[in-house]
């Protein structure tokens, strides 16, 4: 599970093992985390780090994009 969450490529046998011995929800969450980690914009990460936000902080970060009250 840890390797999957870190975005490491697993063999078919390892993936089947994960499916059999892990909770399906946890497996899906680990896969989503790996996909997000691998697709997250490096430029965005660098900009956040420039503001003093560490990579560890970024991993737990949730971003909500909404309409501002000041939008016309």
C-alpha positions in Angstrom: 0.0 0.0 0.0 2.8 2.4 0.9 4.6 1.8 -2.5 1.3 2.4 -4.3 0.6 5.6 -2.3 4.1 6.9 -3.2 3.5 6.4 -6.9 5.8 3.5 -7.4 5.0 1.1 -10.2 3.8 -2.2 -8.9 3.8 -5.6 -10.8 0.6 -7.3 -11.6 1.2 -9.8 -8.8 1.8 -6.9 -6.3 -1.4 -5.2 -7.4 -3.4 -8.3 -7.0 -1.9 -8.8 -3.5 -2.9 -5.3 -2.6 -6.5 -5.9 -3.9 -6.8 -9.1 -1.9 -5.3 -8.0 1.4 -6.4 -4.4 1.6 -9.6 -2.6 2.1 -10.8 -1.5 -1.4 -11.4 2.0 -0.2 -7.9 2.3 1.1 -6.5 0.9 -2.1 -8.5 3.5 -4.2 -7.4 6.3 -1.9 -3.7 5.3 -2.2 -4.1 5.1 -6.0 -5.8 8.6 -6.1 -3.0 10.0 -3.9 -0.4 8.6 -6.2 -2.1 10.0 -9.3 -2.4 13.4 -7.7 1.2 13.4 -6.5 2.4 12.4 -10.0 0.3 15.0 -11.8 0.5 18.0 -9.4 2.1 20.9 -11.1 5.8 21.4 -10.3 5.5 25.1 -10.9 2.6 25.3 -8.4 4.6 23.4 -5.8 7.6 25.7 -6.3 5.4 28.8 -5.9 4.0 27.4 -2.7 7.4 26.6 -1.4 8.5 30.1 -2.2 5.7 31.3 0.2 7.1 29.1 2.9 4.8 26.1 2.5 6.7 22.8 2.7 6.0 19.7 0.6 4.8 18.0 3.7 2.2 20.8 4.2 1.2 20.5 0.6 0.4 16.8 0.9 -2.3 17.4 3.4 -3.6 20.6 1.8 -7.1 20.9 0.4 -7.9 23.6 -2.1 -11.4 25.0 -2.6 -12.0 27.1 -5.7 -15.1 29.2 -5.5 -16.6 32.4 -6.5 -15.5 35.5 -4.7 -18.1 37.8 -3.1 -16.4 40.6 -5.0 -16.9 39.0 -8.5 -19.2 40.9 -10.7 
